[in-house]
Amino acid sequence: MFSFFEKKYAALEEVNQPIAPEQLAVLKNQLDSEKPGATPQSQFNYAWGLLKSVLRHDQEAGVKILTHLYHSVPSMERESLYYLALGSFKIGEYAKARSYTNKLLSKEPENTQFKALSLAIEDKITQDGVIGIGVAGGILALGVGLIGALARKKHDSIKDKALANRVSRLIVDAFNNLSVKSGKPGVRSNGVKEWTVLAGIAMIEIDETANYKVSPICFATGVKALPDKVRQYSQGSMVHDMHAEILTLRLFNWYLLKEMSLLIENDQYSSQIIEKCEDGAKFSLRENIELALYISEPPCGDASMTYIADEREPWQETKPEKRRKVDNDEGTVLRGRANFDQLGKVRTKPGRADRPPIITSLRKEIPREEGKPTFFDCHMMVSEPEKWVPEIAKAGGDQYTFHYEATKDPVALVKLIKDHGLKAACAIKPGTDVGVLYPLAESLDMALVMTVEPGFGGQKFMKDMMPKVEDLRSKYPQLNIQVDGGLGEATIDDAANAGANVIVAGTSCFTAPDPSKLISLLRSKVEDSLASKGVLDK
């Protein structure tokens, strides 16, 4: 699915990365488990998830929750204002977004993050924009349909919804009115009609009075895979991806190329959609033309799959963080105790075991060598963690971190891990009492206190988890204690002062201008705190 939202401003990129329904469900379940007295932190996390949804009513609900937090929780005023500005921007309420950033800047006029957001808002207000029909980061949900804007101008949101519905109906009617149909959907041998995805592109002409004329350009249904009986007669004249949206885009490309050819070959020809640029060597859309892509269902792929199991945790594999290339030279992040790489595996569907090969590949490239003590902590957010122990050991893992909530016999699992030559670590979710770790502590090499809900990166650090860390440190001064979730420059002091000595920092490191510098800062904070406490002499 296209998102034509400009990525010119980094401050706006994260809120426009769609959240998976499974991830949003994790945050919702946490909120519901605390009712009727849900903590402000859980409310905030859920609101942030709603803002990242592709559904406008979710985004509006997120703004509503943040508004409540802004007015009722003074300690969260600053962060509520910032995310209110992001949320208001996303739903097209630019005046409110400007108001919120002005309040932030009135208190912190030199804050570069606030200034960048303010600049993005002002730019959007003063330019003709690229939001078009898609008022939610380029995507507007309409029932089961999705409309993606290939547009250059912004519209009133009420008109946008009406226009989007008009485009949807136009494409569906155009398909239904075909006198001859071939391919999908068909009628099965038992008389049952098939369901299939329909995609199409429409041209929107806007006159001087801002009235719209909508015309279909192309549309297509598709299939996930071509059957063998079709392949053998195709003689190579087929495309690899036969999904409806891909076929529609190929048709649109063919249409544009045809229009360009006609303009080149005939000086008298006038195209409804494109025109020659002044230099005569390029083409552009006509000023009064906008385009809309319609897809009747979310595009196919892993992000759209829903797997149902009887005993399924709300954990799903998520899009990996964008990582910068790191060279193994002096001073880079592969030096010193920073050589502690964490590898996660999350079940998405049965029979898929793609993480052990990744660990094997990494171990070949980063072997255990003197002076380069790279340590692979394999954080296993999986059901049935017992069955992955042999594979992780064989692949070259050093430590096997399992979730207490995912096993019925943690004592036996710890023994199994150690029998395979791995260090054993146990993680607990934010909602799990720290006391469950006490019977295991003497046999564990590390305890992990999650400071976000498991499942995906970029969440906010839960400071209220620090008493768990303090409790573990006071009872087990020689135990490695890890914290994972939302760690960075702004939160490291809380973790270090509580007694954590193993820090997982993903988003903050991989998005930092200088990851090595940030890692050094995190290490020094932890080491200084531990030295002052006189713990961990091993």
C-alpha positions in Angstrom: 0.0 0.0 0.0 1.3 3.4 -0.9 1.9 6.1 1.7 2.6 9.4 0.0 3.3 11.2 3.2 6.7 13.1 2.8 9.4 11.8 5.1 11.2 15.1 5.1 10.8 15.6 8.8 12.2 12.8 11.0 9.9 13.9 13.9 6.9 12.8 11.9 8.2 9.4 10.6 7.6 7.3 13.7 3.9 8.3 14.1 3.3 7.4 10.4 4.8 3.9 10.8 1.6 1.8 11.1 1.2 -0.4 14.1 0.1 -4.0 13.6 -3.3 -4.9 15.1 -1.6 -7.5 17.3 0.7 -4.9 18.8 -2.2 -2.6 19.5 -4.0 -5.5 21.2 -1.0 -5.9 23.6 -1.4 -2.3 24.7 -5.1 -2.6 25.0 -4.9 -5.8 27.0 -2.5 -4.1 29.4 -4.9 -1.2 29.8 -7.9 -3.4 30.4 -6.1 -5.6 33.0 -5.6 -2.4 35.1 -9.2 -1.2 35.0 -10.9 0.5 36.7 -7.7 2.3 37.8 -5.5 2.1 34.8 -2.2 3.9 35.3 -1.4 7.0 33.3 1.6 5.2 31.8 -0.6 2.4 30.4 -3.1 5.0 29.1 -0.3 6.9 27.4 1.2 3.8 25.8 -2.3 2.8 24.4 -2.8 6.4 23.1 0.5 6.2 21.3 -0.5 2.9 19.7 -3.8 4.4 18.6 -2.0 7.3 16.9 0.0 4.8 14.9 -3.1 3.0 13.7 -4.2 3.4 10.1 -7.8 3.9 11.2 -8.9 7.5 11.7 -11.3 6.7 14.6 -8.3 5.1 16.4 -6.2 8.1 15.8 -8.9 10.4 17.1 -9.4 8.2 20.2 -5.6 8.4 20.9 -5.8 12.2 20.7 -8.8 12.1 23.2 -6.8 10.0 25.7 -3.8 12.3 25.4 -6.0 15.4 25.9 -7.3 13.8 29.1 -3.8 13.1 30.4 -2.7 16.6 29.5 -5.4 18.1 31.7 -5.4 15.6 34.5 -1.8 14.4 35.0 0.6 17.4 35.6 3.7 15.2 35.6 2.9 14.1 32.0 2.1 17.6 30.6 5.2 17.9 28.5 5.1 14.5 26.8 1.3 14.7 26.4 1.7 18.1 24.6 4.3 16.7 22.3 2.3 13.7 21.3 -0.9 15.7 21.0 0.9 17.8 18.5 1.9 14.7 16.5 -1.6 13.3 16.7 -3.3 16.5 15.7 -0.9 16.8 12.8 -1.7 13.3 11.7 -5.5 13.7 11.7 -5.2 17.0 9.8 -5.9 19.4 12.7 -2.9 21.6 12.0 -4.1 24.7 13.9 -4.3 22.5 17.1 -0.9 21.0 16.3 0.6 24.5 16.0 -1.0 25.5 19.3 0.5 22.6 21.1 4.0 23.1 19.7 3.8 26.8 20.6 3.1 25.9 24.2 6.1 23.6 24.2 8.4 26.1 22.7 7.3 28.8 25.1 8.8 26.7 27.9 11.8 25.3 26.0 12.5 27.6 23.1 15.9 25.9 22.2 14.6 22.3 22.2 15.6 21.0 18.8 13.0 18.3 18.7 10.2 20.8 19.4 11.6 23.2 16.8 11.7 20.5 14.2 8.1 19.6 14.8 7.0 23.2 14.7 8.9 23.7 11.3 7.1 20.6 9.9 3.7 21.9 10.9 4.3 25.4 9.6 5.6 23.9 6.3 2.4 21.8 6.0 0.2 24.8 6.7 1.9 27.1 4.1 2.3 24.6 1.3 -0.2 22.8 -0.9 0.9 19.5 0.8 1.0 15.9 -0.2 -1.8 14.6 2.0 -4.5 14.6 -0.7 -7.3 12.1 0.0 -5.3 10.2 2.6 -5.8 12.3 5.7 -4.0 9.8 7.9 -0.4 9.7 6.7 -1.5 8.9 3.2 -4.0 6.2 4.1 -7.7 6.5 4.9 -9.6 3.5 6.0 -13.2 3.2 4.7 -14.9 0.0 6.0 -12.9 -2.8 4.5 -11.5 -0.6 1.8 -8.3 1.4 1.7 -7.8 4.6 -0.3 -4.2 5.8 -0.9 -3.6 9.3 -2.2 -1.2 10.0 -5.1 -2.2 13.6 -4.7 -0.5 17.0 -4.3 -3.3 19.1 -2.7 -5.0 18.9 0.6 -8.8 18.9 1.1 -11.3 19.5 3.8 -11.5 16.2 5.7 -15.3 15.9 5.3 -15.0 16.3 1.5 -12.1 13.8 1.6 -14.3 11.1 3.1 -17.1 11.8 0.5 -14.6 11.8 -2.3 -12.9 8.6 -1.1 -16.3 6.9 -1.0 -17.0 8.1 -4.5 -13.7 6.7 -5.8 -14.4 3.4 -4.1 -17.9 3.1 -5.6 -16.6 4.2 -9.1 -14.0 1.4 -9.2 -16.4 -1.3 -8.0 -19.1 -0.2 -10.4 -16.7 -0.1 -13.3 -15.6 -3.7 -12.6 -19.2 -4.9 -12.1 -20.2 -3.2 -15.4 -17.7 -5.1 -17.5 -19.5 -7.0 -20.2 -16.9 -9.8 -20.2 -14.9 -10.9 -17.1 -12.1 -13.3 -17.0 -9.9 -14.5 -14.1 -10.8 -13.8 -10.6 -13.4 -14.0 -9.1 -15.0 -17.0 -10.6 -17.6 -19.6 -9.6 -16.4 -22.8 -8.1 -17.6 -26.3 -9.2 -20.0 -26.4 -6.3 -21.6 -23.1 -7.3 -20.0 -21.0 -4.6 -18.8 -17.6 -5.8 -15.2 -16.6 -5.0 -14.1 -13.6 -3.1 -11.1 -11.7 -4.4 -9.3 -8.4 -4.0 -10.1 -5.5 -6.4 -7.7 -2.6 -7.0 -8.0 0.4 -9.2 -6.7 3.9 -9.9 -9.0 6.9 -10.6 -8.2 10.3 -12.0 -9.7 13.3 -10.2 -10.1 16.5 -12.1 -10.7 19.7 -10.1 -12.2 22.7 -11.8 -11.9 26.4 -10.8 -14.9 26.1 -8.4 -13.3 23.1 -6.6 -15.8 20.6 -8.0 -14.5 17.1 -8.7 -14.9 14.9 -11.8 -13.8 11.4 -11.0 -12.9 8.9 -13.8 -11.5 5.3 -13.6 -8.2 4.8 -15.4 -7.5 1.1 -14.7 -8.5 -1.7 -12.3 -7.6 -5.4 -11.8 -8.3 -8.4 -9.7 -5.4 -10.8 -9.0 -4.2 -14.0 -7.6 -1.6 -14.9 -5.0 0.1 -17.5 -7.3 -0.4 -18.7 -10.8 -1.3 -22.4 -11.2 1.0 -24.6 -13.2 -1.5 -25.1 -16.0 -1.3 -21.3 -16.6 2.4 -21.1 -16.4 3.1 -23.7 -19.1 1.1 -21.7 -21.7 2.4 -18.3 -20.7 5.7 -18.5 -22.7 7.2 -16.1 -20.2 4.7 -13.3 -20.6 3.7 -13.0 -17.0 4.8 -11.0 -14.0 6.1 -12.6 -10.7 3.7 -10.7 -8.5 0.1 -11.1 -9.6 -1.6 -9.3 -6.7 -4.4 -6.9 -7.7 -2.6 -3.8 -6.6 0.5 -4.7 -8.5 -1.3 -5.5 -11.7 -3.2 -2.2 -11.3 0.1 -0.3 -11.0 1.5 -2.0 -14.0 -1.6 -1.1 -16.0 -1.2 2.5 -14.9 2.4 2.5 -15.9 1.4 1.2 -19.3 -1.3 3.9 -19.6 1.2 6.6 -18.8 3.8 5.3 -21.3 1.1 5.2 -23.9 0.1 8.8 -23.2 3.7 9.9 -23.4 4.2 8.2 -26.7 1.2 9.9 -28.1 2.4 13.3 -26.9 5.8 12.7 -28.5 4.5 11.4 -31.8 1.7 13.9 -32.3 2.1 17.6 -31.4 -1.6 18.1 -31.7 -2.5 15.4 -29.1 -3.7 16.7 -25.7 -3.6 14.3 -22.8 -6.2 14.6 -20.0 -3.7 13.5 -17.3 -0.1 14.6 -18.3 1.6 17.4 -20.2 5.1 18.2 -21.4 7.3 20.2 -19.2 8.8 23.4 -20.5 12.1 21.8 -21.5 10.1 19.3 -23.6 12.1 16.4 -22.2 10.0 15.5 -19.2 6.3 15.1 -18.3 4.3 16.1 -15.3 0.7 15.7 -14.1 -1.6 18.5 -15.1 -2.1 21.0 -12.3 -5.8 20.2 -11.9 -5.3 16.4 -11.8 -5.0 14.2 -8.7 -4.9 10.4 -8.5 -6.3 7.9 -6.0 -5.4 4.2 -5.5 -8.2 2.0 -4.3 -7.7 -1.5 -2.8 -10.7 -3.4 -1.4 -8.6 -5.2 1.3 -5.3 -4.6 3.0 -2.5 -5.7 0.7 -1.3 -9.3 1.1 1.8 -10.1 3.0 3.1 -11.0 6.5 1.9 -7.7 7.9 -1.7 -8.6 7.0 -1.6 -12.1 8.2 -3.6 -13.2 11.3 -2.7 -16.5 12.8 -5.2 -18.0 15.2 -4.1 -20.6 17.8 -5.8 -22.0 20.9 -3.1 -20.8 23.3 -1.6 -17.8 21.5 0.3 -15.1 23.2 -0.3 -11.5 21.9 3.3 -11.4 20.7 4.2 -11.0 17.0 7.3 -10.6 15.1 7.7 -6.9 14.2 9.5 -4.9 11.6 13.2 -4.7 12.5 14.8 -1.4 13.5 16.6 0.4 10.7 20.2 -0.3 11.6 23.3 1.6 10.4 26.3 -0.2 9.0 28.9 -0.8 11.6 32.5 -1.6 10.8 34.7 -3.7 13.1 37.3 -0.9 13.6 38.7 0.7 16.7 36.1 2.8 18.5 33.0 1.4 16.9 30.1 -0.3 18.8 31.8 -3.7 18.5 34.3 -2.8 21.2 34.4 -3.7 24.9 31.4 -4.7 26.9 29.2 -3.2 24.2 29.8 -6.6 22.4 26.6 -7.9 23.8 24.3 -8.5 20.9 20.7 -9.4 21.6 18.8 -11.6 19.1 15.1 -12.0 19.4 12.8 -14.7 18.0 9.0 -14.4 18.1 6.6 -17.0 16.8 4.5 -15.8 13.9 3.2 -19.1 12.6 3.9 -22.9 13.0 7.0 -24.4 11.5 8.9 -21.2 10.9 12.4 -21.2 12.5 14.3 -18.4 10.8 16.3 -17.1 13.7 18.8 -19.9 14.4 20.2 -19.6 10.8 20.7 -15.8 11.5 22.6 -16.6 14.7 24.7 -19.1 12.8 25.6 -16.5 10.2 26.5 -13.9 12.8 28.6 -16.3 14.7 30.6 -17.2 11.6 31.3 -13.5 11.0 31.8 -12.6 14.7 33.5 -15.6 16.2 34.4 -16.0 19.9 37.9 -14.5 19.9 40.2 -13.3 22.6 39.8 -9.5 22.9 36.5 -9.5 21.1 34.1 -11.0 23.7 31.0 -10.8 21.6 28.2 -12.3 23.6 24.9 -13.4 22.0 21.9 -13.1 24.3 19.0 -14.8 22.6 15.8 -13.3 23.9 13.1 -15.9 23.1 9.7 -14.4 23.1 8.1 -17.7 22.0 5.6 -20.2 23.0 7.1 -23.6 24.0 10.6 -22.1 24.7 11.8 -25.6 25.5 11.8 -26.8 21.9 14.2 -24.0 20.7 17.0 -24.6 23.2 18.9 -27.3 21.1 18.7 -25.1 18.0 20.0 -22.0 19.6 22.8 -23.9 21.3 23.8 -25.4 17.9 23.6 -22.1 16.2 26.1 -20.4 18.5 24.1 -18.6 21.1 25.6 -17.8 24.5 22.6 -17.1 26.7 19.0 -18.3 26.4 16.5 -15.8 27.8 13.0 -17.2 28.2 9.8 -15.6 29.4 8.5 -16.9 32.7 4.9 -16.6 31.5 5.6 -18.8 28.5 6.7 -22.0 30.3 4.9 -24.4 32.7 8.1 -25.6 34.4 10.8 -22.8 34.6 13.0 -24.9 36.9 13.2 -27.8 34.3 13.8 -25.3 31.5 16.7 -23.7 33.3 18.3 -27.2 33.7 17.7 -27.9 30.0 19.4 -24.7 29.0 22.4 -25.3 31.1 22.6 -28.9 29.9 23.1 -27.5 26.4 26.0 -25.4 27.5 24.1 -22.1 27.5 23.7 -19.5 30.3 20.1 -19.2 31.5 18.1 -16.1 32.0 14.5 -15.5 32.8 12.4 -12.4 31.8 9.2 -11.2 33.4 6.6 -8.9 31.8 5.5 -5.6 33.4 2.4 -7.2 34.9 4.2 -10.2 36.5 5.3 -10.0 40.2 9.0 -10.1 40.7 8.6 -12.7 43.4 8.2 -15.4 40.8 12.0 -15.1 40.1 13.0 -15.8 43.7 12.9 -19.6 43.5 15.0 -19.4 40.3 17.5 -16.7 41.2 20.3 -18.9 42.5 20.3 -20.9 39.3 20.0 -18.0 36.9 22.8 -16.2 35.2 20.6 -13.2 34.6 17.1 -11.8 35.4 15.4 -9.6 32.9 12.8 -7.0 34.0 10.8 -5.8 31.0 10.2 -2.1 31.0 7.8 -2.1 28.1 5.1 -4.6 27.0 6.9 -7.3 24.9 6.4 -7.4 21.2 7.8 -4.3 19.5 10.3 -1.5 19.7 10.0 2.2 20.2 7.8 2.1 23.4 8.1 4.4 26.3 10.2 3.4 29.3 8.1 2.2 32.4 9.8 3.9 35.3 7.4 2.1 37.7 9.2 -1.2 37.0 12.3 0.1 38.8 11.2 -1.2 42.3 11.4 -4.7 40.9 15.1 -4.1 39.9 15.8 -2.6 43.3 14.3 -5.6 45.0 16.3 -8.1 43.0 19.6 -6.1 43.5 19.1 -6.0 47.2 18.4 -9.7 47.5 20.9 -10.9 44.9 23.8 -8.5 44.7 25.8 -10.7 42.4 23.0 -11.4 39.9 23.1 -9.9 36.4 20.0 -7.8 36.1 18.9 -6.7 32.7 16.3 -4.0 31.7 14.8 -3.9 28.3 12.5 -1.3 26.8 12.7 2.4 26.2 16.3 2.7 27.5 18.4 5.7 26.3 20.1 8.8 27.5 17.0 10.2 29.2 16.2 7.0 31.1 19.5 5.3 31.9 19.9 7.0 35.3 16.7 5.5 36.5 17.8 2.0 35.5 21.4 2.4 36.7 20.4 3.8 40.1 18.0 0.9 40.6 20.8 -1.6 40.1 20.5 -2.8 36.6 23.9 -3.8 35.0 22.8 -5.1 31.6 21.1 -2.6 29.4 19.2 -3.3 26.2 19.1 -0.2 24.0 17.8 -0.7 20.5 15.9 2.3 19.1 17.9 4.9 20.9 21.3 3.4 19.7 20.3 2.7 16.1 18.8 6.1 15.6 21.6 8.0 17.5 23.9 10.3 15.5 26.8 8.5 17.1 25.8 5.0 18.5 29.3 4.4 19.9 29.2 7.6 22.0 25.7 6.7 23.3 26.8 3.2 24.3 29.8 4.6 26.1 27.5 7.0 28.0 25.2 4.1 29.0 28.1 2.0 30.1 29.7 4.7 32.2 26.4 5.5 34.0 25.9 1.8 34.9 29.5 1.3 36.0 29.5 4.4 38.2 26.3 3.4 39.9 27.4 -0.2 40.5 30.7 1.0 41.9 28.9 3.3 44.4 26.8 0.3 45.5 29.7 -2.0 45.9 28.0 -4.9 44.1 28.9 -7.3 41.3 32.5 -8.1 42.0 32.4 -10.9 39.3 
